[in-house]
Amino acid sequence: MSKEQSEQTVSIVLNGEKIEVKKNSRLIDIASQHGCQVPRFCYHEKLSVVASCRMCLVDIEGVNKPVPSCATAVSEGMVVQTRSKKAVDAQESVMQFLLMKHPLHCPVCDQGGECELQDVSMGYGKAITNYSGEKRAEVDEDLGALVATDMSLCIHCTRCVRFGEEVAGVKNLGLMGRSDQVKISTYLERGLQSEWSGNMVDICPVGALTSKPAKFSGRSWSYVQHEGIAAHDCLGAHISYHTMAKGYGSKHVLKRVVPRPCAEINSVWLSDRDRFSYEGLAHNRIETPMLRVGDTFRPLSWDDAGQYVMQMLADSSSGRIGGIVSPQTITEDAVAFKTVLDQLSADIDVGTHQNLGDELLPLRSSQLSLHRISKAKTIILIGCAVRWDQPYISLSIKEAVANGAKVLSLGSIRHQSVYPVHHEMVTPQMLVRRIGILFTQWDQCGSISHEWKQALQDPVVVLVGEEALIHPQAQDLRHLIHYYASVWSYDYALLPQGANHLGLSESGLNASQSGGTPWLKYTQKPLACLWVHDLDPVVDLGLNVESLAQTKIIVSASHWSLAIKNSADLVLPTVCPPENSGTYINYLGMKQHFSQACAPMHDARSLYQVCADLSEKLQIELNSKENLTRGINQSFTENTEKPIKIPQPSLVPEYNQKLMPIVLTPWVQTDLWVRNAPSLQKAYPKTKVALVHKEVSAKDIQALGYTQTLQSQDIAVGAVLYYNSDGVEGL
Amino acid sequence: MTEVCLRHQSVAGIHQLAVYESVGGYATWRALLAGKIKPEYILQELKRSQLRGRGGAGFLTSMKWQFMNRGTPGDKFLICNSDEGEPGTFKDTLIMKHNPHQLIEGIAICSYVIGASRAYNYIRGEYLQEYHQVERALYEAKEAGLLGANILGSGFNLCIENLLGAGSYIVGEETAMMESIEGKRAMPRNKPPFPAVSGLYGCPTTINNTETLASVPMIVSKGGDWFKSLGVENSGGTKIFCVSGHVVNPGTFELPMGVPMQNLIDLCGGVRHNRRIKAVIPGGTSMRVIPGHTIPEVTMDYDGLARVNSAVGSGGMIVMDETTSMPMALMHMMHFYHQESCGQCTPCREGSGWISQALKQLVKGDGSVALVDEIYQVASSIEGRTICAFGEAITWPVTSFIDHFREEFDRTAELGVKGRPGFEWSIT
């Protein structure tokens, strides 16, 4: 062994076996890695060490007392016994104390079968207890719609408390009382106010915190696990879908979603949106193809539906045909859709409020790994509600802040965050101009403010969020940021909505290369036929349905919505991502394949299947799905070449329209699927907000559906915030 | 009688700055600031004096101070532990009430030696009077320019702050006190790291008992050898003993180490009603009990008490006469420990309640010999497996009570103590 190596490692004797291990590593990890599992409850590798459960006590030679292995770093010559009499005695007595007041009703406990206490007591406890006194009984607290509590089962490991403080950044839960009266509770009885609350279910070693939506709906041994990719933000967290195994229940039903460790994206965590959206799969689904007859719908067979689609498209051949897909459409589906509609010379686009099409700059020109965000020293957020819209990026920012980074923010609304942000308020009209000034005079910080000048320190990362991307001048903004990135050497990223924006854009679905809010042009020129896939024409696209009275609207979607009911002429039931297989390309350029987790509900088909049928009828050659996947794999290469050069953009003037609503979509309203997940909808406010200029009359804004106003120091001067339902939270 | 800490007995009004200075107070502090004596000299005198921590653990003070390196850059802290929570102990209250300046001088000297520019005096919440007295003395000292920034032109800054606790026993544990000062729940931290490496706010910290720090000015001014000569070998100096329980005149006495326990009891006027002594807890309820018949051979010093398998502890001596029901006394103590466990780590959180509950069952007469075994076994399984020494504080009284009075426990388990005064109240 080289000298350098020996400085990095130490040799210890573990249960009589001499091993070389990395210096300063934790004994509990080392022991587990070498096959000597040490029981533990309070220890979690992603949380701080408190050594309070005392379950991981081991015997170290030369130390009088047994030592908690979670709080012990290995050192040269350490002789450790994990199963000596001293260690076993200690473990058994701690186990007895833990089980003493713990109700032993495992057969009717929701955690039974995947309970760490149950497992560890089988392996490290004694069969009988000397205790014959009373058990603990706690009054359960309502933590909201997502996390169910049974506090009598709590073993006070404080993992949930530490998770809240250290990862989520929200101190909702705490340890109250002392002695055996100690209990985990919220300080203010307002429930959990965190976008990460579901993770407490994962880390709770017992049945004290369980998933409310999934409670009592299945046993861990009756589940089959399928790997999947979350579909609600631009990263695509790694998840596992659980469905019932054969003989235990219907294979159509998704039982729950749990995180799958992925160092590049979600670590071991999962945001509530990705975790609890699965519930939407079973709610409000479109069951069969439907044809509008007057004010009602008539069910059709798929064969008939195919005929009707053909007929509608044929009827429209003299006029224009449009196709809009949602940004969470699977790449293979989208390619098939494009192949078919291209044959009919239709315009195809991705339906979003964001203004992402551009001739000069493809979407993949901005890629930035979470690792680089977490290593940044200055993070500039431009119109970014990063905490809610992009929870995983927010975690990386939090990590950077913990390492001393400063976060600066520019926008019209001051968003809630779990780390200090220096926010610079600008009116919506001024947003892009202000950024222009900032980037042209970077070295003086665009004469912004003293704090900005103080904070700027390399490496700098610029993140562009929803508020900026839906701006009418978003293209100018992109050019500015892209051009000056090489001048001032910072990294930047656009944070689009939807899981597959990059995949769709790379497949050539951004028809509106000329810019402008993409879907808008469909409303300006009359269309003969419009095919909307997986979108609500009103909520997601802002279409004025009345103006489309002459247009035949085909909707292929998974869920019903009011606008679909009101506007669609033909409705085709399609599948949700868990019922489908395919590829997502996230904004990091990671190609993520996933296969079908559960059988499609009712009569739903994937868009690929629908298009395959049509292609037969139209006599177009359509590649098999496998070939499409292969093609996507080959055609999309990560952005390794030199950055695209664009001419120096000029400073844009102030946007001079007064009615310029900044409509921010709440994080649990991003797509049809998540809008139908009942628990998520119960847990988080549905409020849509619009920020408009002060001089816009209340009447105009009310015509758009916003009824209430709010004036607060958290919004830009000269603007008024309107909202449409029960209060503005998360701002 | 020689006083080190309780000098108000011979110097009236020593709580006033003028009086304290007139008997040589702050002379060491001034000399230290003026550079006339060096920190090394103070450490050396402390080493000679064999002063050991008066809070209970009895760790050599000079060694504790040496763990801190005066020269290393960065913040360092000193904490004076005035959270006198150990049942049967009431010594620091007298120091703070009657001789606060000596404590302040001790804190100042220690701060200088370890290089801390900020010191906290954490006073238990019930000691409001003491708090005001020390606050007043601090004000006096600051006004006289003895504390603050650039003290007496020496370039050394020192800010001493009094803090009032919120009523917890475990906050007297050193790391729990740091948590409390940081504004968190008083829950002990797992050690290592020890406070000298990572203490308050993650900085090197020294924490000493009030009596220890108050002894320092006298030791430095009169010399370590003088202090050591007051006591016996291995136990230098004087110690404040607090005697309570079944004696005629309970009280606080500052006596040289090594004084026979019998003398101490005699000073209190003996046992009330001329009864025989059944047992004595020599150093606060966390220490092991010693049976009455051993008293004649016991001397009050570290070695003397170690010989009878107990310890000086905090110096809170509780005398119990022959009418005492040992199970009931233990039950009361365990009720206290049950209430005061911080609830953080498993053995103590669950074990303290179990023992307390079992003892209540026992004094009701609902138990059997097996119940006594159970109590003993539960107590033994707490010891050494907890984060802080609270585990030992539960275990030692239980095991020593049962070891010495097993027969009475067995009897009580069968018959109970019904009919004794206070019984009905005590089991609720």
Interface residues (C-beta under 8 A of the other chain):
Chain A: V49 V50 A51 S52 C53 R54 M55 L57 N64 K65 P66 P68 A71 D89 A90 S93 V94 Q96 F97 L98 M100 K101 N130 Y131 G133 I155 H156 L175 G177 R178 S179 D180 Q181 V182
Chain B: S168 R185 N190 H338 Q339 E340 S341 C342 G343 Q344 C345 T346 P347 R349 E350 G351 S352 G353 W354 Q357 A358 E374 Q377 V378 S381 G384 R385 T386 I387
